[in-house]
Structure formats: structure tokens, C-alpha cells
Amino acid sequence: MIKTRNVNELQVGDVGKIVELATDDRIIYGKLMSLGIIPGISVRLLRRKPNIVLQAGYTKVALDHRLAVFIHVRLQ
């Protein structure tokens, strides 16, 4: 079984590939997708406080910790 973590468990500088958006809530799922947070892309954690900041390619996305918990990644 592949070990995955939610984004809140990562350390600054960690790089991982998004493997799942773990929610059945269509609003949350749609919001993450509209921000470019989609399964299959690689992200790097840039900051944890006051909000989560992820870099995906040339894009930086700031997320509330309550949304970040739904993003599951496999560390690279």
C-alpha cells in the first residue's frame, strides 16, 4: 500500500504528487479543482502558517488548513 499524507502533515519544502482529493462535497471538490489542485500534479509546500501555501508549477495557491486536509499526496 502506498503511504499518503494530507497536506497539513507535510513539512516546508516537501514535494509530493496529489493522489486524491478526499471529499464527497462537490463544493469543496470544485473549489480545489478551480484553484488548479487536481490529482496527478506535483506540489511543493512553501509555507504552513498562517495558511498553507502550495506551489504547483509556476502557480502558488494559499489554502486554509480546513481545505488542505482533503488534499492527499504521495511524497517524492
SVG drawing of the C-alpha trace seen along z (x, -y; Angstrom):
<svg xmlns="http://www.w3.org/2000/svg" viewBox="-21 -34 33 36">
<polyline fill="none" stroke="black" stroke-width="0.4" points="0.0,0.0 1.3,-3.5 1.7,-5.8 -0.1,-9.1 -0.4,-12.1 -2.7,-15.1 -1.0,-18.4 -1.3,-19.5 1.2,-16.7 3.9,-17.9 7.0,-19.9 8.0,-23.1 10.0,-22.1 8.3,-18.7 7.3,-17.7 4.6,-15.3 2.2,-14.2 -1.5,-14.7 -3.1,-11.3 -6.6,-12.1 -9.0,-14.9 -10.6,-13.1 -14.1,-14.7 -17.5,-13.9 -18.6,-17.5 -18.9,-18.9 -18.4,-22.5 -15.0,-21.7 -14.0,-19.5 -14.9,-22.2 -13.1,-24.9 -9.9,-22.9 -10.1,-22.0 -10.7,-25.6 -7.5,-26.5 -5.6,-24.0 -5.3,-21.4 -6.0,-18.3 -4.9,-14.7 -1.7,-13.9 0.2,-17.2 3.2,-17.7 3.2,-20.3 5.7,-21.8 4.8,-23.1 6.1,-26.6 4.5,-27.7 2.4,-26.3 1.4,-29.4 -0.8,-31.4 -2.2,-29.4 -0.9,-26.6 0.9,-27.8 1.5,-25.3 3.4,-25.7 2.2,-23.8 4.4,-24.6 4.6,-28.4 1.4,-28.8 1.2,-29.5 -2.0,-28.7 -2.9,-29.8 -5.3,-27.5 -7.0,-27.4 -5.9,-24.4 -9.6,-23.2 -9.3,-22.7 -5.8,-21.4 -6.8,-18.3 -8.7,-17.0 -5.5,-17.0 -3.7,-13.7 -0.2,-13.4 2.5,-10.8 5.9,-12.2 8.5,-12.2"/>
</svg>
